[in-house]
Amino acid sequence: MEQELREFWEAGARAVNDALDALIPPGKGAGRLHEAMRYSLFAGGKRLRPLLAMAACEGAGGSLREALPAACALELVHTYSLIHDDLPAMDDDDYRRGRPTNHRVFGEAMAVLAGDALLTLAFGVLAKAPLPPTTRIRLVEELAEASGKEGMVGGQALDIEATGAEGPPDPELLRDLHRKKTGALIIASLRMGGLCAGADESLLDRLSAYGQAVGLAYQIVDDLLDVGGDARRIGKAVGRDAALNKLTWPGVYGVDRSREDVRRLTKEAIAHLHGFPGDTRHLVDLARYLADRDW
């Protein structure tokens, strides 16, 4: 990672962590639900979606601080989704970010409730954000759509339906799955960051186009890491996609084509950033970094 991106990442993640820590503060006697929420929220996540929101806000002419409520809401929703995805009824994972998953520590019932609580808190954060009322409403709309049936949750449903399915893999289903399960929240992160800076619809559309390319590249790299990644470095087991007969990009197109697609999508993403009113260096650097993860 380049030094400039590292400094941006560290400053942004620190700001988000401080804000999240204030939302769900540590303390004895807070209760098992509170502990379960903090356990996954502060499990060493990269804070990618918050950073994308902050970088988009910068690119649209705003500041990191303006995007902070949106950044926190995005991380809350993302963490809730990971807790639920890891459950035995879903992906049945024992480790996440290098340590036991939430349900392995707190039990399935409490893990479900911890995810529910993080999700609802996210919308409370947006409702109280120090932004114009119309902007708060738009942020709620963006996050609700990206995380619901037409977005992340819908993508998880497609993943469940496709896992173990007989017959040849369906490329169109694969694209729809990735667009919803991963891409929707990444696009929302960028649009929400743009909204915090007062971006117009034209600029929001360009952020969406950047996010669509980056989001697909990110998921393809995730698929590649499951094929040949180092479990210790990525913090979760590898080879599970093939073991569960999941629908993946390398499974449909092969490893070489998948790598080519990552490079192409990264170039497309960066091309959408020309002519932005603010500083897009971090958006460029993020696109390149996400494509260059070890695969």
C-alpha positions as CSV (number, residue, x, y, z in Angstrom):
1,M,0.0,0.0,0.0
2,E,1.3,3.4,-1.0
3,Q,2.2,5.8,1.9
4,E,-0.4,8.4,1.0
5,L,-3.2,5.8,0.9
6,R,-1.9,4.3,4.1
7,E,-2.1,7.6,5.9
8,F,-5.6,8.3,4.6
9,W,-6.7,4.8,5.6
10,E,-5.3,5.1,9.1
11,A,-6.8,8.5,9.7
12,G,-10.2,7.5,8.3
13,A,-10.3,4.2,10.2
14,R,-9.3,6.0,13.4
15,A,-12.1,8.5,13.0
16,V,-14.7,5.8,12.4
17,N,-13.4,3.6,15.2
18,D,-13.6,6.6,17.7
19,A,-17.1,7.4,16.5
20,L,-18.3,3.8,16.8
21,D,-16.6,3.4,20.2
22,A,-18.7,6.4,21.4
23,L,-21.9,4.8,20.0
24,I,-21.3,1.5,21.6
25,P,-18.9,2.3,24.5
26,P,-17.0,-0.4,26.4
27,G,-17.9,-1.0,30.0
28,K,-18.7,-3.6,32.6
29,G,-22.3,-4.5,33.2
30,A,-23.3,-3.4,29.7
31,G,-24.9,-6.8,29.0
32,R,-24.2,-9.8,26.7
33,L,-25.9,-8.2,23.7
34,H,-23.7,-5.1,24.0
35,E,-20.6,-7.3,24.2
36,A,-21.6,-9.3,21.2
37,M,-22.1,-6.1,19.1
38,R,-18.7,-4.8,20.1
39,Y,-17.0,-8.2,19.6
40,S,-17.7,-8.1,15.8
41,L,-17.6,-4.4,15.3
42,F,-14.1,-4.1,16.7
43,A,-12.7,-7.4,15.4
44,G,-10.2,-5.7,13.2
45,G,-12.2,-4.9,10.0
46,K,-10.6,-2.9,7.3
47,R,-13.3,-0.2,7.3
48,L,-13.4,-0.3,3.5
49,R,-16.9,0.9,3.0
50,P,-16.5,3.9,5.4
51,L,-13.3,4.8,3.6
52,L,-15.0,4.7,0.2
53,A,-17.7,7.0,1.5
54,M,-15.0,9.4,2.9
55,A,-13.0,9.3,-0.4
56,A,-16.2,9.9,-2.4
57,C,-17.1,12.9,-0.2
58,E,-13.6,14.3,-0.9
59,G,-13.9,13.7,-4.6
60,A,-17.3,15.5,-4.6
61,G,-15.6,18.5,-2.9
62,G,-16.5,17.7,0.8
63,S,-14.4,16.7,3.8
64,L,-13.9,13.4,5.7
65,R,-15.7,14.8,8.7
66,E,-18.9,15.5,6.7
67,A,-19.0,11.8,5.7
68,L,-18.5,10.4,9.2
69,P,-22.1,9.6,10.1
70,A,-22.6,7.8,6.8
71,A,-19.3,6.0,7.3
72,C,-20.4,4.7,10.7
73,A,-23.8,3.6,9.4
74,L,-22.2,1.7,6.6
75,E,-19.8,-0.2,8.9
76,L,-22.7,-1.0,11.3
77,V,-24.7,-2.6,8.4
78,H,-21.6,-4.4,7.0
79,T,-20.8,-5.9,10.4
80,Y,-24.4,-7.0,10.9
81,S,-24.3,-8.8,7.6
82,L,-21.1,-10.6,8.4
83,I,-22.5,-11.9,11.7
84,H,-25.6,-13.2,10.0
85,D,-23.6,-14.6,7.0
86,D,-21.4,-16.7,9.4
87,L,-24.4,-18.4,11.0
88,P,-24.8,-22.2,10.6
89,A,-28.0,-21.6,8.6
90,M,-26.0,-19.4,6.2
91,D,-22.3,-19.9,5.4
92,D,-21.6,-21.8,8.6
93,D,-18.1,-20.3,9.2
94,D,-16.2,-20.7,12.4
95,Y,-13.7,-17.9,11.9
96,R,-13.9,-14.3,10.8
97,R,-11.1,-11.8,10.7
98,G,-8.8,-14.4,12.3
99,R,-10.9,-15.2,15.4
100,P,-14.0,-17.3,16.2
101,T,-17.2,-16.0,14.7
102,N,-19.8,-14.3,16.8
103,H,-22.1,-17.2,17.1
104,R,-19.2,-19.4,18.2
105,V,-18.6,-17.1,21.2
106,F,-22.0,-15.8,22.1
107,G,-24.3,-18.5,20.7
108,E,-26.6,-18.4,17.6
109,A,-29.5,-16.6,19.2
110,M,-27.4,-13.8,20.6
111,A,-25.5,-13.4,17.3
112,V,-28.8,-12.9,15.5
113,L,-29.8,-10.3,18.0
114,A,-26.4,-8.5,17.8
115,G,-26.7,-8.3,14.0
116,D,-30.3,-7.0,14.4
117,A,-29.2,-4.3,16.9
118,L,-26.3,-3.1,14.7
119,L,-28.6,-2.8,11.7
120,T,-31.2,-0.7,13.5
121,L,-28.5,1.4,15.1
122,A,-27.2,2.3,11.6
123,F,-30.5,4.1,10.7
124,G,-30.6,5.9,14.0
125,V,-27.1,7.3,13.2
126,L,-28.3,8.6,9.9
127,A,-31.5,10.1,11.4
128,K,-29.4,12.1,13.8
129,A,-26.6,13.2,11.4
130,P,-25.8,16.9,11.5
131,L,-26.9,17.3,7.9
132,P,-29.8,18.9,6.1
133,P,-33.1,16.9,6.5
134,T,-33.3,16.2,2.8
135,T,-29.8,14.8,2.9
136,R,-30.6,12.6,5.9
137,I,-33.6,11.2,4.1
138,R,-31.6,10.4,0.9
139,L,-28.9,8.7,3.0
140,V,-31.6,6.5,4.7
141,E,-33.1,5.7,1.3
142,E,-29.7,4.7,-0.2
143,L,-28.7,2.5,2.7
144,A,-32.1,0.8,2.9
145,E,-32.2,-0.1,-0.8
146,A,-28.6,-1.3,-0.9
147,S,-28.9,-3.5,2.2
148,G,-32.4,-4.9,1.5
149,K,-34.1,-7.2,-0.9
150,E,-32.8,-5.5,-4.0
151,G,-29.3,-5.3,-2.6
152,M,-27.2,-7.2,0.0
153,V,-30.0,-9.4,1.5
154,G,-31.3,-10.3,-1.9
155,G,-27.7,-11.2,-3.0
156,Q,-27.4,-13.5,0.0
157,A,-30.7,-15.2,-0.9
158,L,-29.4,-15.7,-4.5
159,D,-26.2,-17.2,-3.0
160,I,-28.2,-19.6,-0.9
161,E,-30.3,-20.7,-3.9
162,A,-27.3,-21.1,-6.2
163,T,-25.1,-23.1,-3.7
164,G,-25.0,-26.7,-4.6
165,A,-27.3,-26.2,-7.6
166,E,-27.0,-28.9,-10.3
167,G,-26.3,-28.2,-13.9
168,P,-24.0,-25.7,-15.7
169,P,-23.2,-22.4,-13.9
170,D,-25.3,-19.4,-14.9
171,P,-23.1,-16.4,-15.7
172,E,-26.1,-14.0,-15.5
173,L,-27.0,-15.3,-12.1
174,L,-23.4,-14.9,-11.0
175,R,-23.4,-11.2,-12.1
176,D,-26.7,-10.5,-10.4
177,L,-25.5,-12.2,-7.2
178,H,-22.2,-10.2,-7.1
179,R,-24.0,-7.0,-8.0
180,K,-26.4,-7.4,-5.1
181,K,-24.4,-9.2,-2.4
182,T,-21.3,-7.0,-2.6
183,G,-21.7,-4.3,-5.2
184,A,-24.8,-2.7,-3.8
185,L,-23.4,-1.6,-0.5
186,I,-20.1,-0.5,-2.2
187,I,-22.1,1.7,-4.6
188,A,-24.2,3.0,-1.7
189,S,-21.0,3.9,0.2
190,L,-19.9,6.1,-2.7
191,R,-23.2,7.7,-3.3
192,M,-23.7,8.4,0.4
193,G,-20.3,10.0,0.6
194,G,-21.2,12.1,-2.4
195,L,-24.6,13.1,-0.9
196,C,-22.8,14.3,2.3
197,A,-20.8,16.7,0.0
198,G,-23.9,17.9,-1.8
199,A,-23.2,16.1,-5.1
200,D,-25.7,16.5,-7.9
201,E,-27.4,13.6,-9.7
202,S,-24.8,13.6,-12.5
203,L,-21.9,13.2,-10.1
204,L,-23.8,10.5,-8.1
205,D,-24.3,8.5,-11.4
206,R,-20.5,8.7,-12.0
207,L,-19.8,7.5,-8.5
208,S,-22.2,4.6,-9.1
209,A,-20.4,3.7,-12.3
210,Y,-17.1,3.8,-10.4
211,G,-18.6,1.7,-7.6
212,Q,-20.1,-0.9,-10.0
213,A,-16.7,-1.5,-11.5
214,V,-14.8,-1.5,-8.2
215,G,-17.4,-3.6,-6.5
216,L,-17.3,-6.4,-9.1
217,A,-13.5,-6.3,-9.1
218,Y,-13.5,-6.6,-5.3
219,Q,-15.7,-9.6,-5.4
220,I,-13.8,-11.3,-8.1
221,V,-10.6,-10.9,-6.1
222,D,-12.4,-12.3,-3.1
223,D,-13.3,-15.4,-5.2
224,L,-9.7,-15.7,-6.3
225,L,-8.5,-15.5,-2.7
226,D,-10.7,-18.4,-1.8
227,V,-9.1,-20.4,-4.5
228,G,-5.5,-19.7,-3.7
229,G,-5.3,-17.2,-0.8
230,D,-3.5,-17.5,2.5
231,A,-6.0,-18.2,5.3
232,R,-3.7,-16.6,7.9
233,R,-3.4,-13.3,5.9
234,I,-7.1,-13.0,4.9
235,G,-8.4,-14.0,8.3
236,K,-10.8,-16.8,7.2
237,A,-10.8,-20.3,5.8
238,V,-10.1,-20.8,2.1
239,G,-11.5,-23.3,-0.3
240,R,-15.0,-23.2,1.1
241,D,-16.6,-21.9,-2.1
242,A,-15.5,-25.0,-4.0
243,A,-16.4,-27.3,-1.0
244,L,-19.9,-25.9,-1.0
245,N,-20.2,-25.8,-4.8
246,K,-20.8,-22.0,-4.7
247,L,-21.2,-19.9,-7.8
248,T,-18.0,-17.9,-8.2
249,W,-16.2,-16.0,-10.9
250,P,-13.2,-18.3,-11.3
251,G,-15.6,-21.3,-11.2
252,V,-17.4,-19.9,-14.3
253,Y,-14.6,-18.1,-16.2
254,G,-11.4,-19.6,-14.8
255,V,-8.6,-18.0,-12.9
256,D,-6.8,-16.3,-15.8
257,R,-10.0,-14.7,-17.2
258,S,-10.9,-13.6,-13.7
259,R,-7.5,-11.8,-13.3
260,E,-7.9,-10.1,-16.6
261,D,-11.4,-8.9,-15.6
262,V,-10.1,-7.4,-12.4
263,R,-7.5,-5.4,-14.3
264,R,-10.1,-4.3,-16.9
265,L,-12.6,-3.2,-14.3
266,T,-10.0,-1.3,-12.3
267,K,-9.2,0.8,-15.4
268,E,-12.9,1.4,-16.1
269,A,-13.4,2.5,-12.5
270,I,-10.6,5.1,-12.6
271,A,-11.8,6.4,-15.9
272,H,-15.1,7.4,-14.4
273,L,-13.3,9.8,-12.0
274,H,-12.1,12.3,-14.6
275,G,-13.4,15.9,-14.1
276,F,-14.6,15.5,-10.5
277,P,-14.8,18.8,-8.5
278,G,-12.7,17.5,-5.6
279,D,-9.7,15.4,-4.9
280,T,-10.0,11.9,-6.3
281,R,-6.5,10.6,-5.5
282,H,-7.8,8.4,-2.8
283,L,-10.5,6.9,-4.9
284,V,-7.9,6.1,-7.6
285,D,-5.6,4.6,-5.0
286,L,-8.4,2.5,-3.4
287,A,-9.4,1.1,-6.8
288,R,-5.8,0.0,-7.4
289,Y,-5.2,-1.4,-4.0
290,L,-8.4,-3.5,-4.0
291,A,-7.4,-5.0,-7.3
292,D,-3.8,-5.7,-6.2
293,R,-4.7,-7.8,-3.1
294,D,-2.7,-11.0,-3.1
295,W,-4.3,-13.4,-5.5
